[in-house]
Amino acid sequence: MAKAAKILLQTTIPYTEDDWHIGRFSLLREHLDSLTDPDGDKLYDVVTRNRDAGDGNDAVLSTLDISAFDELWLFAVDTGSGLTSSDCEGITRFRQRGGAIFATRDHFDLGSSLCTIGGVGAAHYFNSKNRDPDTSRNQRDDDRNLDIDFPNYHSGSNGDYQTISAVGAVHELLKRPDGSAIEHFPAHPHEGSVGAPVEASARVIATGTSKITGREFNLLVAFDRGTDIHGNNCGRAVAASSFHHLVDYNWDIRMGCPTFLTESPGSGIHLEPHKLDDIKHYVANLARWLSGN
């Protein structure tokens, strides 16, 4: 029996009931917990936590490089100050020693504390930090909601699904068990912006399409293993445009959401629940690929 890979699912905010705390990712955790090998043994040991309360360094993230974790799935749900310099340094060292990272955020500056994570942070574009180098993209996509500035790509209503497109050769993260390409992700009206950094072992592997402008935007950037300028053998990583692809509310609107999310949800996933199979295949692929299997 192979040892189960140890995955940390963590938010960048302390527990706050009316916010995107880690309890709102329970369906993701349950799915990861359910994955087994052909002998029926669990593939993953999943730990969930919110950021430590207080203004200091997070006890786990700041020392992640000396932890037993194999993968960090980081949900940057803060408004810009969710990670300290020590937290980012601990996460960077974690990847430099071969640890794997999935890092996701949302629109505007939500999750912009990701920027200072070595390598992976450069794949995330925000409004006030690390703007998209394509200046034509630094404008609102959804001009119906003037409370949210760019980046804010509109892939559909919460509770609906979006059709995604593979970029180049279909990456193994985007393959169903039968080998066909994954086509559907949960939608969100204000997705963030990601791109492949220059001189990195990274490429954009999937795009979505705005339902407002018809413009394509990047959904996922995959970093393969690679050696950095310091000679470290860095682990795999993925940068994603929105944590809403994986939050409970976007898999099942009956799970509820924070009160500050006031837009009316859609019913696409409720009417066609089988289309959630694609995001579940993706989650299984993501956990396996990050672990190197």
Phi and psi in degrees as GROMACS dihedral restraints (atoms count N, CA, C in turn):
[ dihedral_restraints ]
;  ai    aj    ak    al  type     phi  dphi    fc
    3     4     5     6     1   -73.8    20    10
    4     5     6     7     1   147.9    20    10
    6     7     8     9     1   -69.0    20    10
    7     8     9    10     1   135.6    20    10
    9    10    11    12     1   -66.1    20    10
   10    11    12    13     1   135.8    20    10
   12    13    14    15     1   -68.7    20    10
   13    14    15    16     1   141.4    20    10
   15    16    17    18     1   -99.0    20    10
   16    17    18    19     1   118.2    20    10
   18    19    20    21     1  -112.6    20    10
   19    20    21    22     1   132.1    20    10
   21    22    23    24     1  -105.0    20    10
   22    23    24    25     1   119.2    20    10
   24    25    26    27     1   -99.5    20    10
   25    26    27    28     1   118.4    20    10
   27    28    29    30     1  -141.4    20    10
   28    29    30    31     1   142.2    20    10
   30    31    32    33     1   -95.7    20    10
   31    32    33    34     1   167.8    20    10
   33    34    35    36     1  -100.4    20    10
   34    35    36    37     1    14.7    20    10
   36    37    38    39     1  -126.8    20    10
   37    38    39    40     1   150.5    20    10
   39    40    41    42     1   -63.9    20    10
   40    41    42    43     1   163.8    20    10
   42    43    44    45     1   -58.0    20    10
   43    44    45    46     1   125.1    20    10
   45    46    47    48     1  -138.5    20    10
   46    47    48    49     1   118.2    20    10
   48    49    50    51     1   -55.6    20    10
   49    50    51    52     1   -45.3    20    10
   51    52    53    54     1   -94.4    20    10
   52    53    54    55     1    55.1    20    10
   54    55    56    57     1  -157.9    20    10
   55    56    57    58     1  -174.6    20    10
   57    58    59    60     1   -89.3    20    10
   58    59    60    61     1    60.3    20    10
   60    61    62    63     1   -69.8    20    10
   61    62    63    64     1   168.7    20    10
   63    64    65    66     1   -65.4    20    10
   64    65    66    67     1   -22.5    20    10
   66    67    68    69     1   -63.3    20    10
   67    68    69    70     1   -20.2    20    10
   69    70    71    72     1   -83.1    20    10
   70    71    72    73     1     5.8    20    10
   72    73    74    75     1  -115.2    20    10
   73    74    75    76     1    30.4    20    10
   75    76    77    78     1   -67.7    20    10
   76    77    78    79     1   -34.0    20    10
   78    79    80    81     1   -69.6    20    10
   79    80    81    82     1   -34.4    20    10
   81    82    83    84     1   -63.5    20    10
   82    83    84    85     1   -48.3    20    10
   84    85    86    87     1   -59.0    20    10
   85    86    87    88     1   -45.2    20    10
   87    88    89    90     1   -61.0    20    10
   88    89    90    91     1   -39.1    20    10
   90    91    92    93     1   -66.9    20    10
   91    92    93    94     1   -44.9    20    10
   93    94    95    96     1   -61.3    20    10
   94    95    96    97     1   -40.4    20    10
   96    97    98    99     1   -63.2    20    10
   97    98    99   100     1   -27.2    20    10
   99   100   101   102     1   -82.5    20    10
  100   101   102   103     1   -12.5    20    10
  102   103   104   105     1   -77.5    20    10
  103   104   105   106     1   130.3    20    10
  105   106   107   108     1  -132.8    20    10
  106   107   108   109     1   163.0    20    10
  108   109   110   111     1   -86.0    20    10
  109   110   111   112     1   177.6    20    10
  111   112   113   114     1   -58.7    20    10
  112   113   114   115     1   -21.5    20    10
  114   115   116   117     1   -89.2    20    10
  115   116   117   118     1    -0.5    20    10
  117   118   119   120     1    88.1    20    10
  118   119   120   121     1     6.2    20    10
  120   121   122   123     1   -84.1    20    10
  121   122   123   124     1   143.6    20    10
  123   124   125   126     1   -63.6    20    10
  124   125   126   127     1   136.5    20    10
  126   127   128   129     1   -84.0    20    10
  127   128   129   130     1   -27.3    20    10
  129   130   131   132     1  -135.3    20    10
  130   131   132   133     1   139.2    20    10
  132   133   134   135     1  -102.6    20    10
  133   134   135   136     1   107.4    20    10
  135   136   137   138     1  -103.1    20    10
  136   137   138   139     1   127.2    20    10
  138   139   140   141     1  -115.9    20    10
  139   140   141   142     1   133.4    20    10
  141   142   143   144     1  -118.4    20    10
  142   143   144   145     1   139.6    20    10
  144   145   146   147     1  -160.1    20    10
  145   146   147   148     1   154.5    20    10
  147   148   149   150     1   -94.0    20    10
  148   149   150   151     1   169.2    20    10
  150   151   152   153     1   -61.2    20    10
  151   152   153   154     1   146.4    20    10
  153   154   155   156     1   -56.2    20    10
  154   155   156   157     1   140.6    20    10
  156   157   158   159     1   -66.2    20    10
  157   158   159   160     1   152.1    20    10
  159   160   161   162     1   105.0    20    10
  160   161   162   163     1   177.3    20    10
  162   163   164   165     1   -99.8    20    10
  163   164   165   166     1     1.4    20    10
  165   166   167   168     1   -87.2    20    10
  166   167   168   169     1  -166.2    20    10
  168   169   170   171     1   -72.4    20    10
  169   170   171   172     1   148.9    20    10
  171   172   173   174     1   -75.1    20    10
  172   173   174   175     1   129.2    20    10
  174   175   176   177     1   -61.6    20    10
  175   176   177   178     1   -32.2    20    10
  177   178   179   180     1   -89.5    20    10
  178   179   180   181     1   -49.8    20    10
  180   181   182   183     1   -63.4    20    10
  181   182   183   184     1   -38.9    20    10
  183   184   185   186     1   -69.5    20    10
  184   185   186   187     1   -16.8    20    10
  186   187   188   189     1  -124.5    20    10
  187   188   189   190     1    26.3    20    10
  189   190   191   192     1   -61.1    20    10
  190   191   192   193     1   -29.4    20    10
  192   193   194   195     1   -66.3    20    10
  193   194   195   196     1   -21.3    20    10
  195   196   197   198     1  -107.6    20    10
  196   197   198   199     1    14.6    20    10
  198   199   200   201     1   -88.6    20    10
  199   200   201   202     1   175.3    20    10
  201   202   203   204     1   -92.1    20    10
  202   203   204   205     1     3.6    20    10
  204   205   206   207     1   -72.6    20    10
  205   206   207   208     1   144.8    20    10
  207   208   209   210     1   -98.9    20    10
  208   209   210   211     1   -31.6    20    10
  210   211   212   213     1  -136.3    20    10
  211   212   213   214     1   140.2    20    10
  213   214   215   216     1  -113.8    20    10
  214   215   216   217     1   122.3    20    10
  216   217   218   219     1  -107.9    20    10
  217   218   219   220     1   103.8    20    10
  219   220   221   222     1  -105.9    20    10
  220   221   222   223     1   119.9    20    10
  222   223   224   225     1  -102.7    20    10
  223   224   225   226     1   101.3    20    10
  225   226   227   228     1   -84.4    20    10
  226   227   228   229     1    93.6    20    10
  228   229   230   231     1  -109.5    20    10
  229   230   231   232     1    13.4    20    10
  231   232   233   234     1   -85.8    20    10
  232   233   234   235     1   173.0    20    10
  234   235   236   237     1  -100.1    20    10
  235   236   237   238     1    13.8    20    10
  237   238   239   240     1   136.9    20    10
  238   239   240   241     1   -12.7    20    10
  240   241   242   243     1  -125.8    20    10
  241   242   243   244     1    32.4    20    10
  243   244   245   246     1   -80.0    20    10
  244   245   246   247     1   -16.1    20    10
  246   247   248   249     1  -129.9    20    10
  247   248   249   250     1   135.1    20    10
  249   250   251   252     1   -84.8    20    10
  250   251   252   253     1   171.6    20    10
  252   253   254   255     1   -60.4    20    10
  253   254   255   256     1   -38.4    20    10
  255   256   257   258     1   -67.6    20    10
  256   257   258   259     1   -36.6    20    10
  258   259   260   261     1   -61.4    20    10
  259   260   261   262     1   -48.4    20    10
  261   262   263   264     1   -63.9    20    10
  262   263   264   265     1   -37.1    20    10
  264   265   266   267     1   -66.1    20    10
  265   266   267   268     1   -40.2    20    10
  267   268   269   270     1   -64.0    20    10
  268   269   270   271     1   -40.4    20    10
  270   271   272   273     1   -67.5    20    10
  271   272   273   274     1   -41.0    20    10
  273   274   275   276     1   -62.3    20    10
  274   275   276   277     1   -45.8    20    10
  276   277   278   279     1   -63.3    20    10
  277   278   279   280     1   -35.3    20    10
  279   280   281   282     1   -57.9    20    10
  280   281   282   283     1   -47.7    20    10
  282   283   284   285     1   -69.3    20    10
  283   284   285   286     1   -35.0    20    10
  285   286   287   288     1   -65.4    20    10
  286   287   288   289     1   -23.9    20    10
  288   289   290   291     1   -94.5    20    10
  289   290   291   292     1    10.8    20    10
  291   292   293   294     1   105.0    20    10
  292   293   294   295     1    -1.6    20    10
  294   295   296   297     1   -67.6    20    10
  295   296   297   298     1   153.8    20    10
  297   298   299   300     1  -107.2    20    10
  298   299   300   301     1   147.1    20    10
  300   301   302   303     1  -132.8    20    10
  301   302   303   304     1   132.8    20    10
  303   304   305   306     1  -114.1    20    10
  304   305   306   307     1   119.6    20    10
  306   307   308   309     1  -125.2    20    10
  307   308   309   310     1   126.6    20    10
  309   310   311   312     1  -138.0    20    10
  310   311   312   313     1   158.5    20    10
  312   313   314   315     1  -147.2    20    10
  313   314   315   316     1  -152.5    20    10
  315   316   317   318     1  -150.4    20    10
  316   317   318   319     1  -150.9    20    10
  318   319   320   321     1   -70.8    20    10
  319   320   321   322     1   167.1    20    10
  321   322   323   324     1    52.4    20    10
  322   323   324   325     1  -120.8    20    10
  324   325   326   327     1  -105.7    20    10
  325   326   327   328     1    14.2    20    10
  327   328   329   330     1   -69.1    20    10
  328   329   330   331     1   112.2    20    10
  330   331   332   333     1    92.1    20    10
  331   332   333   334     1    16.2    20    10
  333   334   335   336     1   -70.0    20    10
  334   335   336   337     1    -5.8    20    10
  336   337   338   339     1   -66.1    20    10
  337   338   339   340     1   -13.7    20    10
  339   340   341   342     1   -64.9    20    10
  340   341   342   343     1   -22.3    20    10
  342   343   344   345     1   -54.7    20    10
  343   344   345   346     1   -31.9    20    10
  345   346   347   348     1   -94.1    20    10
  346   347   348   349     1     8.5    20    10
  348   349   350   351     1   -76.8    20    10
  349   350   351   352     1   127.2    20    10
  351   352   353   354     1   -54.9    20    10
  352   353   354   355     1   130.4    20    10
  354   355   356   357     1    76.1    20    10
  355   356   357   358     1   -69.0    20    10
  357   358   359   360     1   -64.7    20    10
  358   359   360   361     1   -35.4    20    10
  360   361   362   363     1   -60.6    20    10
  361   362   363   364     1   -32.6    20    10
  363   364   365   366     1   -68.2    20    10
  364   365   366   367     1   -14.9    20    10
  366   367   368   369     1   -82.6    20    10
  367   368   369   370     1    -9.4    20    10
  369   370   371   372     1  -103.9    20    10
  370   371   372   373     1   124.0    20    10
  372   373   374   375     1  -106.6    20    10
  373   374   375   376     1   137.7    20    10
  375   376   377   378     1  -129.8    20    10
  376   377   378   379     1  -174.2    20    10
  378   379   380   381     1   -81.8    20    10
  379   380   381   382     1   -49.0    20    10
  381   382   383   384     1   -99.1    20    10
  382   383   384   385     1    -9.2    20    10
  384   385   386   387     1  -136.7    20    10
  385   386   387   388     1   143.0    20    10
  387   388   389   390     1    45.2    20    10
  388   389   390   391     1    58.0    20    10
  390   391   392   393     1   -64.1    20    10
  391   392   393   394     1   154.9    20    10
  393   394   395   396     1   -55.6    20    10
  394   395   396   397     1   127.6    20    10
  396   397   398   399     1   -65.0    20    10
  397   398   399   400     1   -19.0    20    10
  399   400   401   402     1   -83.0    20    10
  400   401   402   403     1    96.4    20    10
  402   403   404   405     1   -62.4    20    10
  403   404   405   406     1   -20.6    20    10
  405   406   407   408     1   -67.8    20    10
  406   407   408   409     1   -15.7    20    10
  408   409   410   411     1   -92.1    20    10
  409   410   411   412     1    -6.1    20    10
  411   412   413   414     1   -86.6    20    10
  412   413   414   415     1    64.4    20    10
  414   415   416   417     1  -156.4    20    10
  415   416   417   418     1   159.8    20    10
  417   418   419   420     1   -61.6    20    10
  418   419   420   421     1   137.5    20    10
  420   421   422   423     1   -92.3    20    10
  421   422   423   424     1   -45.3    20    10
  423   424   425   426     1   -94.0    20    10
  424   425   426   427     1    96.7    20    10
  426   427   428   429     1   -87.7    20    10
  427   428   429   430     1    10.4    20    10
  429   430   431   432     1   -87.1    20    10
  430   431   432   433     1   -24.4    20    10
  432   433   434   435     1  -113.2    20    10
  433   434   435   436     1    96.2    20    10
  435   436   437   438     1   -80.3    20    10
  436   437   438   439     1    -1.7    20    10
  438   439   440   441     1   -80.0    20    10
  439   440   441   442     1   -13.8    20    10
  441   442   443   444     1  -120.7    20    10
  442   443   444   445     1   117.7    20    10
  444   445   446   447     1   -88.8    20    10
  445   446   447   448     1   178.2    20    10
  447   448   449   450     1   -67.5    20    10
  448   449   450   451     1   155.8    20    10
  450   451   452   453     1   -79.3    20    10
  451   452   453   454     1   141.8    20    10
  453   454   455   456     1  -158.5    20    10
  454   455   456   457     1    61.9    20    10
  456   457   458   459     1   -68.8    20    10
  457   458   459   460     1   135.9    20    10
  459   460   461   462     1   -99.8    20    10
  460   461   462   463     1    97.8    20    10
  462   463   464   465     1   -92.2    20    10
  463   464   465   466     1    -2.4    20    10
  465   466   467   468     1   137.0    20    10
  466   467   468   469     1   175.2    20    10
  468   469   470   471     1   -76.3    20    10
  469   470   471   472     1   149.4    20    10
  471   472   473   474     1   -56.3    20    10
  472   473   474   475     1   135.3    20    10
  474   475   476   477     1    96.3    20    10
  475   476   477   478     1   -11.2    20    10
  477   478   479   480     1  -103.2    20    10
  478   479   480   481     1   174.5    20    10
  480   481   482   483     1  -116.0    20    10
  481   482   483   484     1   157.8    20    10
  483   484   485   486     1  -116.8    20    10
  484   485   486   487     1   153.3    20    10
  486   487   488   489     1   -92.1    20    10
  487   488   489   490     1   126.6    20    10
  489   490   491   492     1  -108.2    20    10
  490   491   492   493     1   161.8    20    10
  492   493   494   495     1  -127.0    20    10
  493   494   495   496     1   133.2    20    10
  495   496   497   498     1   -72.8    20    10
  496   497   498   499     1   145.5    20    10
  498   499   500   501     1  -106.9    20    10
  499   500   501   502     1   124.5    20    10
  501   502   503   504     1    68.0    20    10
  502   503   504   505     1  -152.3    20    10
  504   505   506   507     1   -61.1    20    10
  505   506   507   508     1   135.0    20    10
  507   508   509   510     1   -62.2    20    10
  508   509   510   511     1   119.4    20    10
  510   511   512   513     1   -70.1    20    10
  511   512   513   514     1   150.9    20    10
  513   514   515   516     1   -63.7    20    10
  514   515   516   517     1   -19.6    20    10
  516   517   518   519     1   -65.2    20    10
  517   518   519   520     1   -21.9    20    10
  519   520   521   522     1  -112.0    20    10
  520   521   522   523     1    27.8    20    10
  522   523   524   525     1  -113.1    20    10
  523   524   525   526     1   134.2    20    10
  525   526   527   528     1   -74.0    20    10
  526   527   528   529     1   166.3    20    10
  528   529   530   531     1   -56.5    20    10
  529   530   531   532     1   -28.3    20    10
  531   532   533   534     1   -85.7    20    10
  532   533   534   535     1     2.3    20    10
  534   535   536   537     1    93.6    20    10
  535   536   537   538     1   -12.9    20    10
  537   538   539   540     1   -73.5    20    10
  538   539   540   541     1   162.3    20    10
  540   541   542   543     1   -82.6    20    10
  541   542   543   544     1   138.1    20    10
  543   544   545   546     1   -62.3    20    10
  544   545   546   547     1   137.3    20    10
  546   547   548   549     1  -121.0    20    10
  547   548   549   550     1   -20.4    20    10
  549   550   551   552     1  -124.7    20    10
  550   551   552   553     1   135.1    20    10
  552   553   554   555     1  -126.9    20    10
  553   554   555   556     1   153.9    20    10
  555   556   557   558     1   -57.7    20    10
  556   557   558   559     1   143.9    20    10
  558   559   560   561     1   -93.9    20    10
  559   560   561   562     1   164.1    20    10
  561   562   563   564     1  -155.7    20    10
  562   563   564   565     1   137.4    20    10
  564   565   566   567     1   -75.8    20    10
  565   566   567   568     1    -7.4    20    10
  567   568   569   570     1  -143.2    20    10
  568   569   570   571     1    70.2    20    10
  570   571   572   573     1   -78.3    20    10
  571   572   573   574     1   153.7    20    10
  573   574   575   576     1   -84.9    20    10
  574   575   576   577     1  -163.3    20    10
  576   577   578   579     1  -129.3    20    10
  577   578   579   580     1   132.2    20    10
  579   580   581   582     1  -135.7    20    10
  580   581   582   583     1   158.8    20    10
  582   583   584   585     1  -162.4    20    10
  583   584   585   586     1   161.4    20    10
  585   586   587   588     1   -79.8    20    10
  586   587   588   589     1   122.7    20    10
  588   589   590   591     1   -64.9    20    10
  589   590   591   592     1   152.6    20    10
  591   592   593   594     1   -68.7    20    10
  592   593   594   595     1   143.7    20    10
  594   595   596   597     1    58.7    20    10
  595   596   597   598     1    43.9    20    10
  597   598   599   600     1  -133.9    20    10
  598   599   600   601     1   156.1    20    10
  600   601   602   603     1   -81.1    20    10
  601   602   603   604     1    57.9    20    10
  603   604   605   606     1  -135.5    20    10
  604   605   606   607     1   151.5    20    10
  606   607   608   609     1  -149.6    20    10
  607   608   609   610     1   151.9    20    10
  609   610   611   612     1   -71.1    20    10
  610   611   612   613     1   129.0    20    10
  612   613   614   615     1  -114.1    20    10
  613   614   615   616     1   -12.8    20    10
  615   616   617   618     1  -153.6    20    10
  616   617   618   619     1   146.2    20    10
  618   619   620   621     1  -128.1    20    10
  619   620   621   622     1   156.7    20    10
  621   622   623   624     1  -114.6    20    10
  622   623   624   625     1  -179.5    20    10
  624   625   626   627     1  -132.7    20    10
  625   626   627   628     1   130.4    20    10
  627   628   629   630     1   -67.5    20    10
  628   629   630   631     1   132.8    20    10
  630   631   632   633     1   -81.8    20    10
  631   632   633   634     1    -7.5    20    10
  633   634   635   636     1   -91.8    20    10
  634   635   636   637     1   -51.3    20    10
  636   637   638   639     1  -106.9    20    10
  637   638   639   640     1   -14.6    20    10
  639   640   641   642     1    78.3    20    10
  640   641   642   643     1     7.2    20    10
  642   643   644   645     1   -83.6    20    10
  643   644   645   646     1   138.7    20    10
  645   646   647   648     1   -75.1    20    10
  646   647   648   649     1   148.7    20    10
  648   649   650   651     1  -143.8    20    10
  649   650   651   652     1   157.3    20    10
  651   652   653   654     1   -78.8    20    10
  652   653   654   655     1   133.5    20    10
  654   655   656   657     1  -100.1    20    10
  655   656   657   658     1   -42.2    20    10
  657   658   659   660     1  -139.4    20    10
  658   659   660   661     1   138.5    20    10
  660   661   662   663     1  -122.9    20    10
  661   662   663   664     1   126.2    20    10
  663   664   665   666     1  -108.4    20    10
  664   665   666   667     1   130.0    20    10
  666   667   668   669     1  -105.6    20    10
  667   668   669   670     1   121.5    20    10
  669   670   671   672     1   -83.6    20    10
  670   671   672   673     1   173.1    20    10
  672   673   674   675     1   -59.6    20    10
  673   674   675   676     1   147.4    20    10
  675   676   677   678     1  -167.1    20    10
  676   677   678   679     1   162.8    20    10
  678   679   680   681     1   -98.0    20    10
  679   680   681   682     1   126.8    20    10
  681   682   683   684     1   -84.6    20    10
  682   683   684   685     1  -179.4    20    10
  684   685   686   687     1   -65.9    20    10
  685   686   687   688     1   -14.4    20    10
  687   688   689   690     1   -96.8    20    10
  688   689   690   691     1     2.1    20    10
  690   691   692   693     1    86.5    20    10
  691   692   693   694     1     8.5    20    10
  693   694   695   696     1   -78.5    20    10
  694   695   696   697     1   139.3    20    10
  696   697   698   699     1   -89.3    20    10
  697   698   699   700     1    92.7    20    10
  699   700   701   702     1   -77.2    20    10
  700   701   702   703     1   144.4    20    10
  702   703   704   705     1   -75.8    20    10
  703   704   705   706     1   171.7    20    10
  705   706   707   708     1   -68.8    20    10
  706   707   708   709     1   161.3    20    10
  708   709   710   711     1  -157.1    20    10
  709   710   711   712     1   158.5    20    10
  711   712   713   714     1  -137.7    20    10
  712   713   714   715     1   133.8    20    10
  714   715   716   717     1  -110.0    20    10
  715   716   717   718     1   128.4    20    10
  717   718   719   720     1  -122.7    20    10
  718   719   720   721     1   149.5    20    10
  720   721   722   723     1   -74.8    20    10
  721   722   723   724     1   -21.9    20    10
  723   724   725   726     1  -158.3    20    10
  724   725   726   727     1   133.9    20    10
  726   727   728   729     1   -70.1    20    10
  727   728   729   730     1   -12.5    20    10
  729   730   731   732     1   -67.5    20    10
  730   731   732   733     1   -14.4    20    10
  732   733   734   735     1   -64.2    20    10
  733   734   735   736     1   -23.4    20    10
  735   736   737   738     1  -123.1    20    10
  736   737   738   739     1    -1.4    20    10
  738   739   740   741     1   -81.4    20    10
  739   740   741   742     1   151.9    20    10
  741   742   743   744     1   -52.5    20    10
  742   743   744   745     1   -46.2    20    10
  744   745   746   747     1   -58.6    20    10
  745   746   747   748     1   -34.0    20    10
  747   748   749   750     1   -85.6    20    10
  748   749   750   751     1    -9.3    20    10
  750   751   752   753     1   -94.8    20    10
  751   752   753   754     1   -31.2    20    10
  753   754   755   756     1  -155.7    20    10
  754   755   756   757     1   101.6    20    10
  756   757   758   759     1   -61.6    20    10
  757   758   759   760     1   -16.3    20    10
  759   760   761   762     1   -68.9    20    10
  760   761   762   763     1   -14.2    20    10
  762   763   764   765     1   -75.4    20    10
  763   764   765   766     1   -14.7    20    10
  765   766   767   768     1    83.8    20    10
  766   767   768   769     1   170.6    20    10
  768   769   770   771     1  -150.5    20    10
  769   770   771   772     1   167.8    20    10
  771   772   773   774     1   -60.7    20    10
  772   773   774   775     1   154.6    20    10
  774   775   776   777     1   -69.2    20    10
  775   776   777   778     1   -19.5    20    10
  777   778   779   780     1   -75.9    20    10
  778   779   780   781     1   -10.0    20    10
  780   781   782   783     1   -91.7    20    10
  781   782   783   784     1   103.6    20    10
  783   784   785   786     1  -107.9    20    10
  784   785   786   787     1    -6.1    20    10
  786   787   788   789     1   -69.0    20    10
  787   788   789   790     1   143.0    20    10
  789   790   791   792     1   -67.4    20    10
  790   791   792   793     1   132.5    20    10
  792   793   794   795     1   -78.8    20    10
  793   794   795   796     1   162.8    20    10
  795   796   797   798     1   -92.9    20    10
  796   797   798   799     1  -179.6    20    10
  798   799   800   801     1  -125.7    20    10
  799   800   801   802     1    11.7    20    10
  801   802   803   804     1   -58.9    20    10
  802   803   804   805     1   -46.0    20    10
  804   805   806   807     1   -71.5    20    10
  805   806   807   808     1   -36.0    20    10
  807   808   809   810     1   -62.0    20    10
  808   809   810   811     1   -38.1    20    10
  810   811   812   813     1   -80.0    20    10
  811   812   813   814     1   -28.6    20    10
  813   814   815   816     1  -131.1    20    10
  814   815   816   817     1    66.1    20    10
  816   817   818   819     1   -62.5    20    10
  817   818   819   820     1   -21.2    20    10
  819   820   821   822     1   -63.1    20    10
  820   821   822   823     1   -20.9    20    10
  822   823   824   825     1   -73.1    20    10
  823   824   825   826     1   -10.8    20    10
  825   826   827   828     1   -71.8    20    10
  826   827   828   829     1   -15.8    20    10
  828   829   830   831     1   -56.2    20    10
  829   830   831   832     1   -35.7    20    10
  831   832   833   834     1   -64.5    20    10
  832   833   834   835     1   -43.6    20    10
  834   835   836   837     1   -69.8    20    10
  835   836   837   838     1   -29.9    20    10
  837   838   839   840     1   -71.6    20    10
  838   839   840   841     1   -37.3    20    10
  840   841   842   843     1   -62.6    20    10
  841   842   843   844     1   -42.3    20    10
  843   844   845   846     1   -60.8    20    10
  844   845   846   847     1   -44.4    20    10
  846   847   848   849     1   -59.4    20    10
  847   848   849   850     1   -45.3    20    10
  849   850   851   852     1   -62.7    20    10
  850   851   852   853     1   -42.7    20    10
  852   853   854   855     1   -62.3    20    10
  853   854   855   856     1   -41.9    20    10
  855   856   857   858     1   -62.6    20    10
  856   857   858   859     1   -47.7    20    10
  858   859   860   861     1   -62.0    20    10
  859   860   861   862     1   -42.0    20    10
  861   862   863   864     1   -68.4    20    10
  862   863   864   865     1   -45.4    20    10
  864   865   866   867     1   -66.6    20    10
  865   866   867   868     1   -42.5    20    10
  867   868   869   870     1   -61.7    20    10
  868   869   870   871     1   -35.3    20    10
  870   871   872   873     1   -77.4    20    10
  871   872   873   874     1    -7.6    20    10
  873   874   875   876     1    90.8    20    10
  874   875   876   877     1    10.7    20    10
